[in-house]
Amino acid sequence: MKLYYTYGRPQLLLKNKVTRYYNETNFVKGVTLEEYLKSQSLKLKGWFIPNLWLGNGPIQITDSTWCAYDRLVKTYIAGAFIDWYVVNNACSLHISKPLAEFIKHDIDLLVFNRESFITGAYAQYMEFWNKHYEYIIDKMYIEIVDNWNGKVPSAYIQGLFTNSYTYKKRKRKSKWSWLKDYKPEEIARRILDEGKLEIESAMVSAMKHLHLSVKAVQTALNDLIGRMSAYEIEVSRKRAGIKLWASRLQFRQLCDIKLYFDMADTSFIITLTHAYGLEDSLLYKGCTEFIKTTVAEQFKEFV
């Protein structure tokens, strides 16, 4: 199987480049190819090495879902860009950035080279991939290059590779620290802005701990709800459902969704409903921005 790039194996990319350079020039003298390769490989020490194993032919997928294919494709894309980024920066080589059309060619061979799959999640994601591959590849490139830290990529990128690093530990901080800086009316307004029509029990406990008046907030909340139309109340209920949906997403799912934030609204919503379990009943006119804000806030809970 002929591939344009290496995927998750910076040491292989380095070996290919060093071997070609060694064989085509007379610059390196007095050392064997093996000695020269070893000296260059030492420069990779401390850098992120995905250690992604392609195996022989297309990888076998046991979890045949839309999200599984999406994650697999992103893993390969990340692998190609990591190899390029690490070897370029660790070894001071000048290798051209992998091209989207060549990455697609390779991924089509690795993933979408099975004609027996003509329906279901495989076909759905393949259609999505063929339509949006340039967008997906570009978003993964930006995620890697813009969020690289020292010798490692972002926590999201690290989490794509099971044989390497893990996610950052979640920071522990008070969820309700903002309460002490708000007046009852402001707390009530924030409750509504979050799509809720009542004070949740955890907030009541936090308010009591901070010696804030639950009754004053409840009165302010009742007053605001009394001035809302039936449609506004329905939107608040839908927002509460969206909040609940987002709270159940895993860190890697939140990262995946954030990559699609600047996708066209229609495609973005279709992706969320088909792949991430967002129910159609929770949608309302203009809900896209609220969904993005909710996902972004939920993401902050992990970083």
VOBA-49970 format. One record per residue (C-alpha): chain; residue number from 1; residue in one letter; x, y, z. Coordinates in Angstrom, 3 decimals. Layout:
% VOBA-49970
SITE  marpa  lumro  mikol      east     north        up
SITE      A    NUM      A         X         Y         Z
...
//
This chain:
% VOBA-49970
SITE  marpa  lumro  mikol      east     north        up
SITE      A      1      M     0.000     0.000     0.000
SITE      A      2      K     1.654     3.210    -1.234
SITE      A      3      L     1.157     6.204     1.087
SITE      A      4      Y     2.321     9.749     0.555
SITE      A      5      Y     3.098    10.381     4.231
SITE      A      6      T     3.941     8.684     7.504
SITE      A      7      Y     1.284     8.699    10.232
SITE      A      8      G     2.239     8.937    13.889
SITE      A      9      R     5.831     7.745    13.366
SITE      A     10      P     8.228    10.732    13.373
SITE      A     11      Q    11.163     8.353    13.661
SITE      A     12      L    10.138     6.700    10.355
SITE      A     13      L     9.814    10.049     8.590
SITE      A     14      L    13.224    11.043     9.919
SITE      A     15      K    14.735     7.741     8.769
SITE      A     16      N    13.314     8.216     5.273
SITE      A     17      K    14.623    11.769     4.985
SITE      A     18      V    18.035    11.061     6.493
SITE      A     19      T    18.549     7.977     4.315
SITE      A     20      R    17.691     9.889     1.152
SITE      A     21      Y    19.923    12.784     2.163
SITE      A     22      Y    22.803    10.444     3.018
SITE      A     23      N    22.547     8.576    -0.280
SITE      A     24      E    22.126    11.648    -2.499
SITE      A     25      T    24.876    13.902    -1.102
SITE      A     26      N    28.527    13.737    -0.177
SITE      A     27      F    28.139    16.137     2.736
SITE      A     28      V    28.242    13.462     5.424
SITE      A     29      K    31.670    11.829     5.507
SITE      A     30      G    33.445     9.495     7.844
SITE      A     31      V    30.317     7.907     9.352
SITE      A     32      T    28.052     5.075     8.299
SITE      A     33      L    24.388     5.594     7.521
SITE      A     34      E    23.486     3.833    10.769
SITE      A     35      E    25.749     6.125    12.805
SITE      A     36      Y    24.418     9.239    11.115
SITE      A     37      L    20.811     8.131    11.552
SITE      A     38      K    21.400     7.438    15.249
SITE      A     39      S    22.883    10.902    15.781
SITE      A     40      Q    19.840    12.489    14.155
SITE      A     41      S    17.363    10.272    16.003
SITE      A     42      L    18.738    11.466    19.353
SITE      A     43      K    17.269    14.880    18.529
SITE      A     44      L    13.788    13.397    18.892
SITE      A     45      K    14.359    12.783    22.610
SITE      A     46      G    11.650    14.455    24.689
SITE      A     47      W     9.374    15.191    21.732
SITE      A     48      F     5.883    13.739    21.443
SITE      A     49      I     5.967    10.396    19.602
SITE      A     50      P     2.463     9.044    18.864
SITE      A     51      N     3.664     5.500    18.064
SITE      A     52      L     0.679     4.878    15.844
SITE      A     53      W     0.817     1.452    14.223
SITE      A     54      L    -0.883     1.216    10.831
SITE      A     55      G    -0.507    -2.528    10.487
SITE      A     56      N    -0.919    -4.170     7.113
SITE      A     57      G    -3.656    -2.553     5.067
SITE      A     58      P    -6.790    -0.726     6.277
SITE      A     59      I    -7.204    -0.738    10.035
SITE      A     60      Q    -9.951    -2.918    11.469
SITE      A     61      I   -12.722    -0.992    13.234
SITE      A     62      T   -14.806    -2.767    15.856
SITE      A     63      D   -16.894     0.244    16.902
SITE      A     64      S   -18.668     1.095    13.649
SITE      A     65      T   -20.203     4.448    14.593
SITE      A     66      W   -20.027     7.923    13.040
SITE      A     67      C   -17.916     9.206    15.937
SITE      A     68      A   -15.553     6.239    15.736
SITE      A     69      Y   -14.789     6.944    12.086
SITE      A     70      D   -14.462    10.654    12.790
SITE      A     71      R   -11.980    10.010    15.581
SITE      A     72      L    -9.993     7.526    13.498
SITE      A     73      V    -9.711     9.969    10.606
SITE      A     74      K    -8.619    12.779    12.921
SITE      A     75      T    -6.037    10.484    14.494
SITE      A     76      Y    -4.460     9.824    11.104
SITE      A     77      I    -4.528    13.519    10.183
SITE      A     78      A    -2.927    14.421    13.498
SITE      A     79      G    -0.309    11.719    12.970
SITE      A     80      A     0.746    13.161     9.611
SITE      A     81      F     1.060    16.712    10.933
SITE      A     82      I     2.833    15.625    14.144
SITE      A     83      D     5.454    13.705    12.155
SITE      A     84      W     6.055    16.761     9.978
SITE      A     85      Y     6.078    19.213    12.903
SITE      A     86      V     8.346    17.161    15.173
SITE      A     87      V    10.941    16.271    12.544
SITE      A     88      N    11.023    19.824    11.194
SITE      A     89      N    11.494    21.414    14.611
SITE      A     90      A    13.532    18.783    16.433
SITE      A     91      C    15.939    18.131    13.573
SITE      A     92      S    15.873    21.538    11.850
SITE      A     93      L    14.840    20.000     8.537
SITE      A     94      H    12.833    21.839     5.920
SITE      A     95      I    10.033    19.475     4.994
SITE      A     96      S     6.966    20.794     3.192
SITE      A     97      K     3.684    20.702     5.080
SITE      A     98      P     1.527    17.680     4.179
SITE      A     99      L    -1.061    18.560     1.531
SITE      A    100      A    -4.772    17.992     2.097
SITE      A    101      E    -5.366    16.102    -1.156
SITE      A    102      F    -2.527    13.675    -0.417
SITE      A    103      I    -3.686    13.132     3.162
SITE      A    104      K    -7.149    12.362     1.810
SITE      A    105      H    -5.681     9.884    -0.665
SITE      A    106      D    -3.888     8.067     2.159
SITE      A    107      I    -6.877     8.063     4.516
SITE      A    108      D    -9.136     6.802     1.746
SITE      A    109      L    -6.769     3.837     1.405
SITE      A    110      L    -6.478     3.301     5.148
SITE      A    111      V   -10.146     3.718     6.097
SITE      A    112      F   -12.501     4.015     3.144
SITE      A    113      N   -11.218     1.217     0.973
SITE      A    114      R   -13.967    -1.292     1.764
SITE      A    115      E   -16.710    -1.526    -0.816
SITE      A    116      S   -18.765    -3.891     1.343
SITE      A    117      F   -19.794    -0.960     3.532
SITE      A    118      I   -22.566     0.763     1.607
SITE      A    119      T   -25.008     1.784     4.348
SITE      A    120      G   -25.016     2.885     7.961
SITE      A    121      A   -22.450     4.932     9.850
SITE      A    122      Y   -19.619     4.055     7.457
SITE      A    123      A   -21.427     5.431     4.413
SITE      A    124      Q   -22.710     8.462     6.335
SITE      A    125      Y   -19.278     9.441     7.559
SITE      A    126      M   -17.618     8.746     4.201
SITE      A    127      E   -20.070    11.199     2.594
SITE      A    128      F   -19.282    13.753     5.320
SITE      A    129      W   -15.529    13.180     4.846
SITE      A    130      N   -15.657    13.564     1.069
SITE      A    131      K   -17.536    16.841     1.434
SITE      A    132      H   -15.611    18.389     4.333
SITE      A    133      Y   -12.130    16.789     4.240
SITE      A    134      E   -10.319    20.081     3.511
SITE      A    135      Y   -12.075    21.752     6.426
SITE      A    136      I   -11.353    18.855     8.821
SITE      A    137      I    -7.690    18.657     7.807
SITE      A    138      D    -7.248    22.414     8.163
SITE      A    139      K    -8.848    22.439    11.626
SITE      A    140      M    -6.579    19.632    12.796
SITE      A    141      Y    -3.533    21.464    11.429
SITE      A    142      I    -4.493    24.618    13.323
SITE      A    143      E    -5.153    22.662    16.524
SITE      A    144      I    -1.683    21.104    16.358
SITE      A    145      V     0.390    24.121    15.317
SITE      A    146      D    -1.395    26.824    17.321
SITE      A    147      N    -1.626    24.820    20.542
SITE      A    148      W     1.740    23.089    20.576
SITE      A    149      N     3.427    23.560    23.947
SITE      A    150      G     7.167    22.970    24.179
SITE      A    151      K     7.677    19.448    22.849
SITE      A    152      V     4.080    18.207    23.102
SITE      A    153      P     0.767    19.039    21.382
SITE      A    154      S    -2.464    19.978    23.124
SITE      A    155      A    -4.200    17.606    25.536
SITE      A    156      Y    -6.840    16.890    22.899
SITE      A    157      I    -4.263    15.797    20.326
SITE      A    158      Q    -2.366    13.725    22.884
SITE      A    159      G    -5.589    11.931    23.755
SITE      A    160      L    -6.007    10.648    20.205
SITE      A    161      F    -3.088     8.272    20.699
SITE      A    162      T    -3.511     5.448    23.196
SITE      A    163      N     0.203     4.659    23.458
SITE      A    164      S     1.340     8.117    24.442
SITE      A    165      Y     0.367    10.882    26.825
SITE      A    166      T    -2.939    11.327    28.644
SITE      A    167      Y    -5.194    14.355    29.196
SITE      A    168      K    -4.267    17.047    31.655
SITE      A    169      K    -5.737    16.582    35.078
SITE      A    170      R    -8.871    18.540    35.708
SITE      A    171      K    -8.402    21.601    37.843
SITE      A    172      R   -10.506    21.762    40.959
SITE      A    173      K   -12.179    25.083    41.539
SITE      A    174      S   -15.411    26.302    43.054
SITE      A    175      K   -18.276    26.186    40.585
SITE      A    176      W   -20.230    28.768    42.559
SITE      A    177      S   -17.578    31.351    43.445
SITE      A    178      W   -19.257    33.892    41.154
SITE      A    179      L   -22.368    34.007    43.373
SITE      A    180      K   -20.837    36.280    45.995
SITE      A    181      D   -20.268    39.032    43.398
SITE      A    182      Y   -23.874    39.081    42.121
SITE      A    183      K   -27.069    40.708    43.373
SITE      A    184      P   -30.243    38.528    43.647
SITE      A    185      E   -31.632    39.985    40.402
SITE      A    186      E   -28.371    39.276    38.584
SITE      A    187      I   -28.274    35.701    39.872
SITE      A    188      A   -31.858    35.188    38.703
SITE      A    189      R   -31.026    36.570    35.251
SITE      A    190      R   -28.011    34.276    34.949
SITE      A    191      I   -30.154    31.269    35.888
SITE      A    192      L   -32.504    32.128    33.016
SITE      A    193      D   -29.617    32.804    30.619
SITE      A    194      E   -28.384    29.282    31.314
SITE      A    195      G   -31.749    27.906    30.258
SITE      A    196      K   -33.124    27.096    33.713
SITE      A    197      L   -36.438    28.039    35.292
SITE      A    198      E   -35.625    27.111    38.868
SITE      A    199      I   -32.732    27.187    41.318
SITE      A    200      E   -30.955    23.860    41.330
SITE      A    201      S   -30.319    22.218    44.689
SITE      A    202      A   -26.529    22.496    44.395
SITE      A    203      M   -26.823    26.265    43.943
SITE      A    204      V   -29.144    26.505    46.955
SITE      A    205      S   -26.536    24.744    49.101
SITE      A    206      A   -23.781    27.030    47.779
SITE      A    207      M   -25.854    30.136    48.492
SITE      A    208      K   -26.505    29.003    52.047
SITE      A    209      H   -22.805    28.332    52.511
SITE      A    210      L   -22.050    31.883    51.284
SITE      A    211      H   -24.838    33.313    53.482
SITE      A    212      L   -26.849    34.570    50.500
SITE      A    213      S   -30.633    34.856    50.524
SITE      A    214      V   -32.226    32.013    48.577
SITE      A    215      K   -35.628    33.637    49.066
SITE      A    216      A   -34.487    36.911    47.458
SITE      A    217      V   -33.146    35.074    44.405
SITE      A    218      Q   -36.317    32.977    44.130
SITE      A    219      T   -38.467    36.108    44.288
SITE      A    220      A   -36.403    37.778    41.567
SITE      A    221      L   -36.568    34.624    39.446
SITE      A    222      N   -40.360    34.361    39.819
SITE      A    223      D   -40.694    38.011    38.793
SITE      A    224      L   -38.627    37.485    35.636
SITE      A    225      I   -40.509    34.309    34.672
SITE      A    226      G   -43.833    36.114    35.200
SITE      A    227      R   -42.852    38.604    32.510
SITE      A    228      M   -41.796    35.959    29.977
SITE      A    229      S   -43.901    34.865    27.012
SITE      A    230      A   -44.801    31.232    26.422
SITE      A    231      Y   -42.202    31.094    23.638
SITE      A    232      E   -39.458    32.485    25.890
SITE      A    233      I   -40.279    29.904    28.534
SITE      A    234      E   -40.117    27.147    25.911
SITE      A    235      V   -36.710    28.406    24.745
SITE      A    236      S   -35.479    28.349    28.346
SITE      A    237      R   -36.591    24.751    28.695
SITE      A    238      K   -34.789    23.839    25.484
SITE      A    239      R   -31.648    25.609    26.722
SITE      A    240      A   -31.802    23.611    29.930
SITE      A    241      G   -31.918    20.458    27.808
SITE      A    242      I   -28.915    21.615    25.792
SITE      A    243      K   -27.008    22.287    29.025
SITE      A    244      L   -27.804    18.782    30.241
SITE      A    245      W   -26.731    17.268    26.903
SITE      A    246      A   -23.407    19.151    26.990
SITE      A    247      S   -22.724    18.131    30.597
SITE      A    248      R   -22.779    14.473    29.535
SITE      A    249      L   -20.192    14.869    26.794
SITE      A    250      Q   -16.702    13.485    27.339
SITE      A    251      F   -13.650    15.714    27.064
SITE      A    252      R   -12.620    14.333    23.680
SITE      A    253      Q   -16.164    14.827    22.347
SITE      A    254      L   -16.120    18.464    23.461
SITE      A    255      C   -12.769    18.896    21.700
SITE      A    256      D   -14.143    17.315    18.520
SITE      A    257      I   -17.195    19.578    18.539
SITE      A    258      K   -15.100    22.711    19.121
SITE      A    259      L   -13.196    21.938    15.931
SITE      A    260      Y   -16.456    22.338    14.011
SITE      A    261      F   -17.433    25.727    15.502
SITE      A    262      D   -16.896    27.709    12.295
SITE      A    263      M   -18.657    25.163    10.096
SITE      A    264      A   -21.846    26.386     8.421
SITE      A    265      D   -24.727    26.355    10.935
SITE      A    266      T   -26.768    23.759     9.067
SITE      A    267      S   -23.865    21.317     8.746
SITE      A    268      F   -22.872    21.973    12.366
SITE      A    269      I   -26.339    21.148    13.711
SITE      A    270      I   -26.666    18.061    11.491
SITE      A    271      T   -23.321    16.817    12.817
SITE      A    272      L   -24.422    17.301    16.438
SITE      A    273      T   -27.760    15.541    15.978
SITE      A    274      H   -26.391    12.641    13.918
SITE      A    275      A   -23.134    12.039    15.762
SITE      A    276      Y   -23.332    13.502    19.259
SITE      A    277      G   -26.872    12.756    20.368
SITE      A    278      L   -28.336    16.267    20.390
SITE      A    279      E   -32.094    15.793    20.134
SITE      A    280      D   -34.063    17.647    17.465
SITE      A    281      S   -36.625    18.601    20.118
SITE      A    282      L   -34.034    20.851    21.800
SITE      A    283      L   -33.436    22.968    18.699
SITE      A    284      Y   -34.925    26.426    18.272
SITE      A    285      K   -34.351    29.368    15.952
SITE      A    286      G   -30.931    30.874    16.595
SITE      A    287      C   -29.806    28.108    18.970
SITE      A    288      T   -26.414    27.577    17.342
SITE      A    289      E   -24.575    30.281    19.291
SITE      A    290      F   -26.033    29.076    22.594
SITE      A    291      I   -24.890    25.536    21.807
SITE      A    292      K   -21.357    26.736    21.029
SITE      A    293      T   -21.220    28.833    24.204
SITE      A    294      T   -22.469    25.893    26.268
SITE      A    295      V   -19.914    23.502    24.766
SITE      A    296      A   -17.114    26.041    25.320
SITE      A    297      E   -18.113    26.507    28.971
SITE      A    298      Q   -18.271    22.772    29.521
SITE      A    299      F   -14.833    22.429    27.922
SITE      A    300      K   -13.393    24.896    30.448
SITE      A    301      E   -14.364    22.532    33.244
SITE      A    302      F   -11.635    20.166    32.043
SITE      A    303      V    -8.772    22.589    31.426
//
